[in-house]
């Protein structure tokens, strides 16, 4: 994995935030008035089924994000490989026996 400087992360995050703010009206306008009207006109059993369906569709994204966060927290203090590793090939414990 390539190291990205802190300044570059700030620039990327600022760009993503600016894009989200510019596109916010289009992103927030995705709610369909017909969907809300139809859902409100249903019986109580159908409304309960719709609510359970929404909760069921929420499970995979929450599971994926929880897994990614758990992975990130477990790996955050992992030691980085260094260039000063021992390059002897593992032969340091072998003694030579010359006759």
N, CA, C and O of each residue as an XYZ file, in Angstrom:
396
protein
N       0.836     -1.170      0.000
C       0.000      0.000      0.000
C       0.884      1.238      0.000
O       1.857      1.314      0.750
N       0.548      2.192     -0.831
C       1.348      3.394     -0.984
C       1.015      4.405      0.112
O      -0.148      4.587      0.473
N       2.049      5.054      0.633
C       1.858      6.073      1.661
C       1.391      7.371      1.010
O       2.001      7.850      0.055
N       0.310      7.931      1.530
C      -0.216      9.193      1.014
C      -0.020     10.243      2.092
O      -0.465     10.053      3.224
N       0.647     11.361      1.760
C       0.889     12.413      2.761
C      -0.412     13.001      3.304
O      -1.457     12.968      2.654
N      -0.312     13.537      4.510
C      -1.484     14.105      5.184
C      -2.090     15.266      4.389
O      -3.310     15.424      4.353
N      -1.249     16.068      3.761
C      -1.740     17.206      2.986
C      -2.588     16.724      1.808
O      -3.614     17.325      1.487
N      -2.155     15.645      1.172
C      -2.910     15.121      0.028
C      -4.260     14.560      0.479
O      -5.256     14.697     -0.232
N      -4.298     13.927      1.660
C      -5.567     13.441      2.197
C      -6.525     14.608      2.448
O      -7.720     14.507      2.168
N      -6.002     15.702      2.970
C      -6.850     16.873      3.235
C      -7.417     17.446      1.939
O      -8.580     17.846      1.889
N      -6.594     17.485      0.895
C      -7.068     17.988     -0.392
C      -8.152     17.073     -0.949
O      -9.173     17.550     -1.444
N      -7.938     15.765     -0.870
C      -8.937     14.812     -1.365
C     -10.244     14.905     -0.569
O     -11.332     14.888     -1.145
N     -10.126     15.002      0.746
C     -11.323     15.107      1.582
C     -12.071     16.407      1.302
O     -13.301     16.415      1.258
N     -11.344     17.499      1.115
C     -11.985     18.783      0.795
C     -12.704     18.716     -0.546
O     -13.805     19.245     -0.694
N     -12.077     18.062     -1.523
C     -12.717     17.911     -2.827
C     -13.976     17.074     -2.753
O     -14.977     17.401     -3.390
N     -13.940     16.000     -1.984
C     -15.122     15.148     -1.828
C     -16.246     15.911     -1.121
O     -17.412     15.790     -1.498
N     -15.900     16.684     -0.112
C     -16.902     17.470      0.604
C     -17.515     18.532     -0.301
O     -18.727     18.743     -0.280
N     -16.680     19.199     -1.094
C     -17.191     20.217     -2.023
C     -18.124     19.580     -3.053
O     -19.174     20.138     -3.371
N     -17.745     18.419     -3.569
C     -18.592     17.721     -4.540
C     -19.927     17.335     -3.909
O     -20.978     17.469     -4.536
N     -19.882     16.855     -2.663
C     -21.112     16.466     -1.981
C     -22.016     17.672     -1.742
O     -23.236     17.566     -1.866
N     -21.426     18.816     -1.401
C     -22.242     20.006     -1.161
C     -22.854     20.552     -2.450
O     -23.978     21.056     -2.447
N     -22.107     20.450     -3.554
C     -22.626     20.930     -4.837
C     -23.744     20.023     -5.323
O     -24.741     20.495     -5.869
N     -23.575     18.715     -5.122
C     -24.555     17.743     -5.610
C     -25.651     17.439     -4.592
O     -26.527     16.623     -4.876
N     -25.631     18.064     -3.424
C     -26.591     17.753     -2.372
C     -28.046     17.903     -2.812
O     -28.847     17.022     -2.499
N     -28.436     18.969     -3.523
C     -29.850     19.067     -3.912
C     -30.301     17.898     -4.793
O     -31.412     17.392     -4.631
N     -29.443     17.468     -5.725
C     -29.826     16.343     -6.574
C     -29.840     15.038     -5.794
O     -30.681     14.173     -6.037
N     -28.907     14.894     -4.854
C     -28.854     13.672     -4.078
C     -30.018     13.563     -3.108
O     -30.556     12.477     -2.895
N     -30.402     14.681     -2.526
C     -31.500     14.666     -1.566
C     -32.862     14.632     -2.242
O     -33.860     14.334     -1.586
N     -32.928     14.926     -3.522
C     -34.197     14.927     -4.241
C     -34.562     13.557     -4.769
O     -35.481     13.436     -5.578
N     -33.859     12.514     -4.328
C     -34.130     11.177     -4.831
C     -35.384     10.569     -4.220
O     -35.888      9.573     -4.737
N     -35.897     11.134     -3.144
C     -37.123     10.618     -2.546
C     -38.303     10.863     -3.471
O     -38.531     11.984     -3.926
N     -39.039      9.814     -3.740
C     -40.147      9.895     -4.693
C     -41.451     10.171     -3.942
O     -41.792      9.448     -3.006
N     -42.166     11.197     -4.343
C     -43.427     11.546     -3.682
C     -44.466     10.443     -3.870
O     -45.279     10.203     -2.977
N     -44.450      9.775     -5.016
C     -45.409      8.692     -5.269
C     -45.150      7.515     -4.332
O     -46.091      6.898     -3.833
N     -43.894      7.207     -4.096
C     -43.568      6.087     -3.204
C     -44.112      6.347     -1.807
O     -44.678      5.451     -1.180
N     -43.944      7.564     -1.321
C     -44.441      7.910      0.018
C     -45.963      7.852      0.054
O     -46.548      7.384      1.031
N     -46.596      8.324     -1.001
C     -48.061      8.316     -1.055
C     -48.603      6.896     -1.073
O     -49.558      6.580     -0.364
N     -47.997      6.048     -1.879
C     -48.451      4.659     -1.970
C     -48.196      3.935     -0.660
O     -49.049      3.174     -0.203
N     -47.037      4.157     -0.047
C     -46.724      3.490      1.218
C     -47.670      3.942      2.326
O     -48.054      3.136      3.175
N     -48.048      5.204      2.329
C     -48.948      5.716      3.363
C     -50.367      5.199      3.190
O     -51.114      5.116      4.165
N     -50.753      4.850      1.963
C     -52.115      4.385      1.698
C     -52.278      2.883      1.926
O     -53.378      2.364      1.738
N     -51.240      2.176      2.319
C     -51.322      0.727      2.511
C     -51.936      0.384      3.855
O     -52.079      1.231      4.737
N     -52.299     -0.897      3.985
C     -52.825     -1.381      5.261
C     -51.686     -1.471      6.281
O     -50.512     -1.332      5.937
N     -52.057     -1.706      7.530
C     -51.040     -1.785      8.587
C     -50.090     -2.960      8.369
O     -48.895     -2.852      8.640
N     -50.625     -4.095      7.874
C     -49.779     -5.269      7.634
C     -48.777     -4.988      6.514
O     -47.609     -5.361      6.615
N     -49.234     -4.332      5.451
C     -48.338     -4.007      4.339
C     -47.292     -2.986      4.781
O     -46.137     -3.070      4.364
N     -47.677     -2.032      5.613
C     -46.719     -1.042      6.114
C     -45.672     -1.718      7.003
O     -44.492     -1.375      6.945
N     -46.105     -2.675      7.821
C     -45.159     -3.399      8.671
C     -44.201     -4.217      7.807
O     -43.007     -4.284      8.097
N     -44.718     -4.836      6.751
C     -43.865     -5.605      5.844
C     -42.851     -4.691      5.153
O     -41.689     -5.062      4.985
N     -43.285     -3.518      4.761
C     -42.382     -2.560      4.132
C     -41.286     -2.129      5.104
O     -40.122     -2.012      4.720
N     -41.653     -1.896      6.347
C     -40.653     -1.520      7.351
C     -39.641     -2.642      7.583
O     -38.444     -2.377      7.695
N     -40.105     -3.892      7.655
C     -39.199     -5.026      7.817
C     -38.297     -5.177      6.594
O     -37.122     -5.517      6.725
N     -38.842     -4.927      5.413
C     -38.029     -4.986      4.197
C     -36.933     -3.938      4.197
O     -35.809     -4.210      3.773
N     -37.251     -2.746      4.667
C     -36.252     -1.683      4.753
C     -35.149     -2.077      5.739
O     -33.965     -1.885      5.459
N     -35.537     -2.625      6.888
C     -34.532     -3.063      7.866
C     -33.672     -4.197      7.315
O     -32.467     -4.242      7.564
N     -34.282     -5.104      6.575
C     -33.536     -6.215      5.989
C     -32.525     -5.707      4.962
O     -31.407     -6.217      4.888
N     -32.908     -4.717      4.178
C     -31.991     -4.144      3.196
C     -30.893     -3.301      3.849
O     -29.885     -2.999      3.210
N     -31.078     -2.926      5.090
C     -30.080     -2.148      5.811
C     -28.968     -3.027      6.393
O     -27.874     -2.536      6.670
N     -29.240     -4.313      6.578
C     -28.278     -5.212      7.219
C     -26.969     -5.351      6.429
O     -25.910     -5.192      7.037
N     -26.965     -5.635      5.117
C     -25.672     -5.807      4.423
C     -24.748     -4.587      4.472
O     -23.564     -4.759      4.759
N     -25.224     -3.359      4.206
C     -24.296     -2.228      4.293
C     -23.732     -2.012      5.699
O     -22.557     -1.677      5.851
N     -24.552     -2.200      6.711
C     -24.076     -2.029      8.086
C     -23.048     -3.103      8.420
O     -22.046     -2.818      9.076
N     -23.286     -4.332      7.976
C     -22.337     -5.417      8.223
C     -21.009     -5.152      7.525
O     -19.946     -5.340      8.117
N     -21.064     -4.720      6.279
C     -19.844     -4.440      5.526
C     -19.065     -3.300      6.178
O     -17.853     -3.414      6.357
N     -19.725     -2.224      6.531
C     -19.030     -1.092      7.151
C     -18.471     -1.464      8.521
O     -17.378     -1.025      8.880
N     -19.200     -2.261      9.283
C     -18.692     -2.696     10.589
C     -17.452     -3.559     10.417
O     -16.487     -3.429     11.172
N     -17.478     -4.443      9.419
C     -16.312     -5.280      9.149
C     -15.106     -4.460      8.740
O     -13.992     -4.733      9.187
N     -15.309     -3.461      7.897
C     -14.203     -2.602      7.472
C     -13.637     -1.802      8.644
O     -12.422     -1.655      8.770
N     -14.514     -1.288      9.493
C     -14.044     -0.539     10.659
C     -13.293     -1.445     11.630
O     -12.274     -1.042     12.190
N     -13.784     -2.658     11.834
C     -13.103     -3.603     12.705
C     -11.722     -3.935     12.144
O     -10.743     -3.969     12.888
N     -11.639     -4.176     10.846
C     -10.358     -4.457     10.200
C      -9.405     -3.273     10.358
O      -8.225     -3.465     10.652
N      -9.906     -2.055     10.164
C      -9.062     -0.865     10.284
C      -8.551     -0.691     11.711
O      -7.384     -0.353     11.905
N      -9.401     -0.914     12.709
C      -8.966     -0.751     14.092
C      -7.985     -1.838     14.510
O      -7.090     -1.582     15.315
N      -8.137     -3.044     13.978
C      -7.204     -4.108     14.327
C      -5.849     -3.906     13.664
O      -4.825     -4.290     14.229
N      -5.824     -3.317     12.491
C      -4.579     -3.162     11.737
C      -3.940     -1.798     11.896
O      -2.906     -1.546     11.278
N      -4.500     -0.914     12.686
C      -3.982      0.452     12.755
C      -2.606      0.533     13.382
O      -1.849      1.444     13.047
N      -2.242     -0.379     14.278
C      -0.940     -0.334     14.934
C      -0.021     -1.450     14.463
O       0.942     -1.786     15.152
N      -0.298     -2.025     13.313
C       0.548     -3.099     12.797
C       1.904     -2.521     12.416
O       1.979     -1.430     11.851
N       2.978     -3.251     12.723
C       4.309     -2.738     12.372
C       4.504     -2.720     10.864
O       4.106     -3.648     10.160
N       5.113     -1.668     10.391
C       5.385     -1.544      8.961
C       6.682     -2.268      8.624
O       7.596     -2.294      9.449
N       6.788     -2.852      7.445
C       8.041     -3.510      7.078
C       9.152     -2.480      6.900
O       8.921     -1.376      6.408
N      10.339     -2.855      7.303
C      11.480     -1.952      7.183
C      12.472     -2.519      6.182
O      12.418     -3.697      5.829
N      13.367     -1.671      5.736
C      14.390     -2.104      4.798
C      15.580     -2.727      5.509
O      16.454     -3.294      4.853
N      15.639     -2.636      6.834
C      16.759     -3.149      7.605
C      16.531     -4.584      8.058
O      17.039     -4.972      9.110
N      15.803     -5.369      7.320
C      15.535     -6.750      7.711
C      16.776     -7.595      7.531
O      17.655     -7.267      6.734
N      16.841     -8.661      8.259
C      17.982     -9.565      8.199
C      17.925    -10.341      6.885
O      16.944    -11.027      6.600
N      18.969    -10.228      6.104
C      18.992    -10.880      4.795
C      19.965    -12.060      4.777
O      20.515    -12.396      3.728
N      20.175    -12.682      5.927
C      21.132    -13.786      5.999
C      20.554    -15.075      5.436
O      21.303    -16.022      5.200
N      19.270    -15.139      5.218
C      18.662    -16.341      4.669
C      18.321    -17.369      5.721
O      17.904    -18.477      5.381
N      18.483    -17.040      6.980
C      18.116    -17.961      8.036
C      19.197    -18.953      8.399
O      18.900    -19.950      9.058
N      20.428    -18.729      8.003
C      21.503    -19.679      8.275
C      22.356    -19.283      9.475
O      23.445    -19.831      9.647
N      21.912    -18.370     10.294
C      22.747    -17.890     11.382
C      22.902    -18.902     12.515
O      23.853    -18.776     13.286
N      22.034    -19.887     12.662
C      22.114    -20.859     13.738
C      22.851    -22.130     13.335
O      23.070    -22.995     14.183
N      23.232    -22.270     12.102
C      23.868    -23.485     11.617
C      25.380    -23.359     11.821
O      26.008    -22.406     11.359
N      25.932    -24.317     12.503
C      27.375    -24.328     12.715
C      28.005    -25.259     11.697
O      27.441    -26.301     11.363
N      29.159    -24.887     11.214
C      29.836    -25.717     10.225
C      30.650    -26.784     10.934
O      31.232    -26.532     11.989
N      30.688    -27.938     10.371
C      31.485    -29.031     10.935
C      32.527    -29.430      9.911
O      32.228    -30.124      8.940
N      33.724    -28.998     10.132
C      34.811    -29.329      9.215
C      35.613    -30.482      9.824
O      35.935    -30.461     11.011
N      35.923    -31.457      9.029
C      36.657    -32.620      9.531
C      38.140    -32.423      9.490
O      38.893    -33.315      9.881
